């Protein structure tokens, strides 16, 4: 999947990160019209659980506000503690840095000083999804304004977004009405900075000449008005300083063709409510979830629209009410109507409650609470009908159709002649796969390779052809058909369906074994670079990879660490594949190959042993048997690296849960928590010295003999 995100703000970067981490084959590009060196504004407010939804943890740069306060004419008239759900703040620059670093780790390509609005229709059509995340002044929204149908409702007050070195430990509202009526919104976001948003009526703006003059003079005047609250500190402005009226932007549609709008490009909410950045995250999560669960992009964008439309209407209604409250407060100040001021204060923070915001009720939806319009094009629909797509891809891969199209598009009849298929049946199959992007089709019914179809060619690096064939083969497909009995009895589905275990089956079927090892090698190759780069191999001289398959892990480690030599240890067919793939390393004297059975004996002499995706294949007793075999071969000074997915606690989403179910179906093994791995290793004669997550999916557990 190719994805273009226009805009490198919180909405764009959070969506890009989620997609790149969830879909490793996705090519995600973010373009930003500004320069990389530009400082993105002052501070923003979030709810205290905000970044956890994106898996960003709790950055130390975040500042927890201590409650809420209201000052009238310099006197604190409201002083409230934190409610149950409270606000935290962070500098926008720091938030952008955090999101940018994580997106870069996920493989997102960020290109600055590029305006997405200048891209041609042909440029945009080259992407499966284009996301307009370019803010309230979105060029993408303007470009397709007729389709998106944007409207803007302006507020009555003029406002300016400023900052101050004065520290506000609470979300603070300040009203001054002695000279020029001004309402300010302040909150600290670092040790020496607070956001300071000032608003006034149109009449006050027109009468105060300093507001319409140079920025420095304007800020000095505002600092004079709020001198006591600021403790004599100045008011600061940025290069983009200007007074403006707030525009409440909404769109009739959030998606058009392959383009979707997120964040302020799709909708704006008044700064007084503090919803903006949270809503950007909410959009990113919703669009990501829709793309991952729907059968195709069109359905995904429909699902995203259905999900977000009610939220937009709800939160914009709340935001409009808050904006009107501020306008009424300014008007009451202008009239010096103290009773109206008191009534407005009482109405805003009744019982110290917090207005519900985006993500406050975020949780995985159940069928019963998902809107009815989502029950069709959603994860359930994809699950019920996904079996067909698996078989369609299996058939074209096994027939070799992608290889028959390397030279260019051909008719179904021409392809059928090459691959040995019925022309009519093949045509019917290919036109379905055109709809999902595997193939293309011309007006004269000639079929070519789509972007995904290229990955099914046998001659490309990282070809998915072995996996596509394997997943549809009767021995693999049939095992998954035994899941019901596996869940009912707790016994491995493969054993029940085929009468033997998976590895015994592979030992007796060379073709199946070849597919299996090629597919597992592809999976390992995708993770091996992370292990090679994320683990310190500086003290390793001789590495022995137990169950090393066709050598993907060894190849990655030896490519990055030139001082290391290695041995690949596995069953005969796997080692045969490793000899072919690692022939160049073997000719350099850096790699050797040993055939054997890790239940019986493994090679001695290594200072580092690796077991990648081996322990999870087996139940506890057999896993311990393997670990003890390795322990017998190791010197007391050696170390063992167990490379596995570690199950997170509780309901934390994790791809390891799906792999764990695969173990129930195929091998009888299981994924484990860190505590479970520690227990296994201790029972086998090791102690865990370190656990390092080298990617979002894979961890290395370093164990040393005891």
Secondary structure, DSSP 8 states (H G I E B T S, - for coil): -EEEEE--SHHHHHHHHHHHHH-TT-EEEEEESS-TT----SEEEEETTTGGGGT----TT-EE--EEEEEETTEEEEEEE--SS-EEEEEHHHHHHHHHHHHHHTT-EEEES--GGG--HHHHHTSSEEEE---TT-HHHHHTHHHH-EEEEEEEEEEEEEEESS--SSEEEEEE-SSS-EEEEEEEEETTEEEEEEEE-HHHHHH-GGGGS-HHHHHHHHHHHTHHHHTT--EE--TT---EEEEEEEES-SEETTEEE-GGGT----TTTT-HHHHHHHHHHHHHHHHHHSSSHHHHHHHHHHHHHHHHHHHHHHHHHHHHHHHHHHHHHHHT-HHHHHHHHHHHTGGG-----TTTT-----GGGS-GGGSSSSHHHHHHHHHHHHHHHHHHHHHTHHHHTTT--EEHHHHHHHHT--HHHHHHHHHHHHHTTSEEE-TT-EEEE-HHHHTT-TTSTT--HHHHHHHHSHHHHHHHTTHHHHHHH-S-HHHHHHSS-HHHHHHH-HHHHHHHHHHHHHHHHHHHHHHHHHS--TT-SEEEEET-TTSHHHHHHHHH-TT-EEEEEE-HHHHHHHHHHTHHHHHTTSEEEEE--TTT------SEEEEES-GGGS-HHHHHHHHHHHHHHS-TT-EEEEEE-EE-STT---THHHHHHHHHHHTS---EEHHHHHHHHHHTTEEEEEEEESSSS-EEEEEEE-
